[in-house]
Amino acid sequence: MKMKMTLALSAILMLGILSCNAPDKPVVMDPAAHVEWAKNAVIYEVNIRQFTREGTFKAFTGELPRLKRLGVDILWLMPVHPIGASNRKGSLGSYYAVRDYLAVNPEFGTDKDLVILVNKAHELGMKVIIDWVANHTSWDNSLITRHPDWYKKDSTGKIISPVPDWTDVAGLDYSQPGLRKFMTDAMIYWVRKYDIDGFRCDVAGMLPVSFWHEAIPGIKKVKPVFMLAEEETPKIHDSGYFDASYSWDLHHLMNQIAQGKKSADQIDTLWAKEIKKYPPDAIRMRFTSNHDENSWNGTEFERMGAGAQTFAVLTFTFPGMPLIYTGQESAMNKRLKFFDKDSVPWGGYRFASFYARLIQLKKKGNVLAADSTGGKLIRVNTSDDKSVFAFKRQLPEQELLVIMNLTGFDRTITLTSDGGTGNYLEIFSNETRTFPEGGKLTLKPWEYLVCEKL
């Protein structure tokens, strides 16, 4: 890797030698405002290394038309930076051991290949965000020798990893103003040069919130971007600069319900806490899998068994933004290796029509919008709320009714609160249904009904 960084990044930006695809003039934008295109969006996490046999930007670009047909709106590219060699784990190393914040991983291709990928996605109407690892660097990142004062140290003055098990990375110290400016300028560089549409910020909660309060408004002056935090504390939404955050609590609860350790009615408790803690416009990202879960804790089928699709339905119909991880549309039941090449066994796309139907519903009106404009969640009580989770999403002009059996057993229930008078169209079977209060309903194991009010 060539690392000719004799000029400060801020000076590089001022000299204007960057390739700028983003708007030249500053964009007037409230830094706490969400980009309009995010509220009905579905996000797709792209593991470039494993997505294709080649594992390159160029090969993945060929997949964009298929993802567009699926209905994907936002492509989240896992880290695209060069990976450190020092203390590397596995043969290829962790995506999250960044060796150079201003370069592209040569294993994935060239900067031109990435520009082509982003431009093609934009032509197809999709947005592209990149993974940003601001908390730590690889041990052979040039910042270690040029700015050792920017790193965390132990009592002896030795640079340390942010977490003992993360031996391939060195932790950064955000008490240093120079580091804060460098990292902000580096993020702006990517917006200007590659015209990306935002960032998924790795372990965002491990950095001071004050850094994000400084950095995000500056980035949004260049271009309105979407900011996703890998974090679940409400404080990450202070000032509203982050658009979205991870919904780990719901994810873990879904796993526990699937494994018979928790009951369906505990979703009520979680939701009550969430609406109390989070600002109304805080977008919560819902998911049944992602790169961490798949590689370290198992596929959705290992964790959720036959309920995997049922919980996917929940992630699309519950308030928030749904995520699809690489391979899920192909019903991939494989843990992808994290530090080595391990291509997705695509085979067919067995769940493609399933996800496509949910995405179509997501974009139909605003009842499933991820922000506060979405339909209010109204619980529909049944005679067995420990087994069956039923709710409406309701706006004056649009209504959905969702009923799901969250057990592996047949359940016959009575709707004890208004399930909805009038006719509904069940979106998967295309059958007309009615669900009056007091009506009985038998559900097969893990059966789900997603119904539009006619």
N, C-alpha and C positions, 0 to 999 in steps of 0.2 A: 504494500500500500504506500502510495506517495503522500507524504505529509508535509507539504511546504506551507507552513503557517507562520511566516515571519511578521506578518501584519496582524494587528488586533482585529478581531471580527468586526467590531464597530467601524473601524476605518475602511474595511473592505466594503461594508454596506454603503458608507458615505461616498466612496469613490465610484460606486455604481457599476462595478464590473460583474455583477451577478446577472445571470440570465433571468429576466423578469417576465413571467407569464401572467402574474397577477396584476391587478390594476395599478397604474403608476401613482394615481392621486389617492390620498388617504380617504377611507370610506367613513362617512359620518354615521356612527352607530352607537347606540346605547350598549356598553359592554356587558350589561346584565340581560340584554334581550336575546331570545332564542332566534336562530335562523329559522325562517318560515318553513323551509323544506324538511326540517327535522321532525315536525310534530306528527306526521303520519308515516314516518319512515321505518323501514326494516333494515337492520344492520347485519352485515355478513362478515365474519372474521376469516381473513385469508391467510393461510399458512403457506407462503410462497414455496418454501423448501419442499414441502410434502405434497403440494397440490397437484403437481404434474411429475411425470417421470424425469423431465429435465430439471425441474426445480428452479425455473427462471422467470423473470418478468415477461420475457417474450412469449414463453409457452403459456403463461397464465393469461396474457392478453387475448389469446385465442379463445379463452373460456368466457370472456365478457358477454358475448351475445346470449349464451345460455343462461347466465345469471340475470341478465336483463329480462329474458323471457320468464324466468322464475318470479321476477318482480322485485328483486333486490334494489334498494335505494342507496345505501351507504356501504362502501367497501372499506373495511378496516384492515390495512396491511400490517401484519406483525413486523417487528423491527427490520428495517431495510439497510441498516448501517453495517459496516465491516465489523466482524467479530474478533475479539481478542484471541491471541494464541497462548499468552502466558497464563498458566493455571487453568487452561481450557478443560472443560468437561466433555468427554466423548470425543469422537473423531472430528466433528464440525463445530462443537461448542454451542453455548446458549445464545439465542437471538438477543438476549438482554445483557450481554457483556459487550458494550459498545466501545470500539477502538477509535472511532473518528466520527464526531457528530456532523461533519460537513461532507461526508462521502457516502457512496453507495456500495453495498456488499458486492464485491466482484463475482462471488459465487452465483448471485442472482442476475448478473448482467451489468450493463453500463448505465450511466446517468441518462443517456439518450433513450435507452430501453424503458426506463421508468417514466420519462416524459411522454413517450408514446403510449404507455399504459394509461397514464392519467388523462391524456388528451382523448384517447379512445373511450374511456369511461365517461368523460364529460360529453362526448358526442352522443353517447347512448342515454344520457340523462341521469347518470349515476354520479355520486360524490365519492371522493377518496379521502380517507383520513389515515394517518400513519401512527404507529406506536412510538411513543416518546419516552425514553428511559432517562429521566433527569436525576434519579436518586443515587446512581452509582455508575462507574465506568469499568472497563476491563483494566487489568494491571499494566497493560502495555499501551494504554491511551497516552498520548503525548502530554496531556494535562498534568500527569503525575510528575513528570520531570520539569515541566515549565511552571507549574503552579502547585507545588506540594502543599502549600498553605490552604488550598481549596478542599482538602481531604480530611476526613475524620481520623483521629489518632487515639491510641491508648495512652495510659499514664507515662509510658516510656517514650512517647513521640512517634511510635510506629503506626503507619497507615493501616487501617483495619477494614474488614468487610462489614457491611451494614447488618448482616445476620451471620452468625457463625457458620451455618451450612452453605452460605453463598461464597464459597472460597474462590470462585473465578472472577469476583468483582470487588472493587474498592469503593467505600462509601464517601459521598460528597458532603461537605459541610456548608450549609446555606446561611451560616452567620457571616460569610464572606461576600461583601458587595460585588467584588469583581466576578465571582462565580455567577451570581444572579444576573448580572448584565450579559455575561457570555451566553448563558443558557437561553435567555430571552432572545438575544440576537440570533442565536442558532436556530431557534424555532421560526423566527421571522424569515431567515434565509430560505427555509424549506417552503414557506408559503410563497415567497417571491419567485424562487427559481423553478419550483415544480408545480405551482398553482394548486397545492393540496387544499383540502376543504376543512381541515381540522386535525385534532390529535386525540388519540387514546393515551392517557397519561398513566404510565406504569406506577404502581404503588404510590399514587398521588398523596395519600395520607401520611407517608413517611417524610414528606417535605413540609416545611412550615406553610400554613395557609397564606401567610403574608407574602411568600414568594409568588404564589398564583395570583394574588391580588395585584401585584406589581406587573407580572408578565402578561396576563391575559388581555387586559385593556390595550396594551401596546400591540399585541398581535391582531386584535380585532380592528385596530385603526388601519391596518394594511388591507384586511379582507374580513368580511363576516365569516367566522369559522365556527365549527361545532366542536365542543370540548367535552370529552368523556373521561371521568375520573375512575380509576380502579380504586375505589374507596366506598365505604358505606356509612361514614359518620355524617350527620346532618351539617356539621360545620364546613364541609367541603363546598356546600352550596351558599355559604356566607357571601353576600353581595351579588349572588346570582351569576357569577362569572363562569362557573361550570354549568353546562347545560344538563348533563346526565351523570349518573353514578351507578355503581354496581349494586344489584339487589341480591347480595349473598344470603341474607337471612331467609328470603323466600326460597332460594335455590336449595339451601340446606334443609329447610322444612319439607320441600317436595321430596327430597331423597328419603327423609325419615318417614314420611307418610307412605311412600312406595314400599318401604321395608317394614311397615307395620309398627313402627316405633312411635308414631304420632298419629292423631286423627284429623280428619278434614276440617273440623270446626276450629282448629288452632290457626287456620288461615285468617279467621275473623280477628283473633287476638293480634296477630302480626299486622294486619291492615289497620286496625285501630291505633296501634302505636305509630305506624308509618305516617298516617295522615296528621297525627298530632305533632310529630317531630319535624317533618320536612315541609319546606315552603310549597305552596300549591303548584308552582311552575317547575319544581324540581322533577326532571324526567328520570325515572328509575329503569335501568336496563334489566330485562327479565331473560333468563336463559336456562336451558337444561344441560348445556355443555359449553365448554370453551377450551382453549389450549391447555390451561392448567388442569381443569377437571379431567379432560380426556386422557392426558398423559400420566397424571399422578393418582387420580382417584377412580378412574375407569370410565368407560363409555356410558352414555345414558341408559343403555340396556343392562349393563352390569349393575348400575345404581338404582334404576327404576323399573327394570324388568319389563313386563307387558304393559306397564303404565307410562312408558316413555312418550308415546304420542298424546296421551291424555294430558300429561303435564306440559307438553309443547302447546297444546290448545290453550291451557291456562296462561302461558307466557304471552300468547297473542291477544287474549281477550281481557286479561287483568290490566288495570291501568299501568301504562309504561311503554317502553320500546323493546320489542322482541329481537333477540339475537339468534342467528343461525351460524354454527361453526362449520368450518371446512369438512365436507363429507356427510353432514347430517342429512342432506337431501337424498343421499344414496343409502340411507339406513346403515351407515358404517358402524360395524361393531368391532372396532379395533382400536387399541391404544397406540397412538402414534409416538414413536420415539422422539425424545426432546433434543438430544444432542447429536443425533446421527440421521442420515438420510433414510427415510421410511415412507415411501409414497402411499397415497390413499388408494385403496383397492376399489376403484369406482364401480366396476361391474355395470350395473344399471343405475337408474335414478328412482329407486322404489318409492321414496317419499316425496318426490318432486311435485306430483299433483296435489298431495296433501298440503305441503307448504304453500304452493301456488294459490290454493283456494283460500287459505288463511290470509295470505298477503292481499289478495283481491278484496277480502272483507275488511282488512285493516284500512285500505285506501278508499273504501266506499263511504263517503261522508266523513264526519268528524267524531262519530260516536266512540271510536277506538283511538282517537288522537292521544298522543303520549303526554301532552301538557294539560293545563287546567281547562282547555276548551273541550276536552273529551267528555263523553257521557258519564254522569255520576254512577258510581257503583251502588246498587241497591240489593241487599241480601234477600234472597227468596228462601224462606225457611221450609224445611221438610220434616217428616216424622223421624228422620235418621240423619241429623246433621253431622254426626261423627263419621259417617260413611260417604255422604253425598254433599257436594258443594255446589250450590245453585245461586245464581245472581243475575241481575240485569245490568246492562249499561244503557243509560237512558238520556236522550236529549228530546226537546219538544217535537222535533221532526224525525227522530230515528230511535229505534229501540232494538236491543239484542237481548236474548235470553239464553243463558248458558247453564247446562245441567250436566254434572259429571260424577260418575261413580268412582271414588278414589279408593276402591278396594278390589281385591281379586276374587270377589264373590258376587253372585246375583243379589240384587237388592230391590225389594218392592217397597216403594215409599208413597206417602201421601203429601201433597203440597199443602203446607199449613199456612202459608201466606200467599198472596196473589202471584201466581206464576205467569199470569198474563191472559186476559180475556181476548177474544178475537183469534185470528189465524196467524200462524208463524210458518216460515219456510225454513226447514232444516237444511243447512247449506251443503252438507256432504251427501245426504240421501236424496235431496231435492223433493222431499215429501212435505205436504202441508200438515201442521200439527196444531192442536189446542192444548193448553195447560191450565185449566181452571183451578181455583183454590178448592181443595178437598178432593181433587182428582188423584187417582192412583196411577202409578207409573212403575214399570219393572225395567230395571237396567241390568244389562249383562256386566260381567267383570270389566272394569275400566272403560265402560261405555261412556261416550260423551255426545251431547246434543248441543249444537250451536245454531240458534234460530233467529231469523230476522223477522221482525213484525211486519206483516203485510198491510 
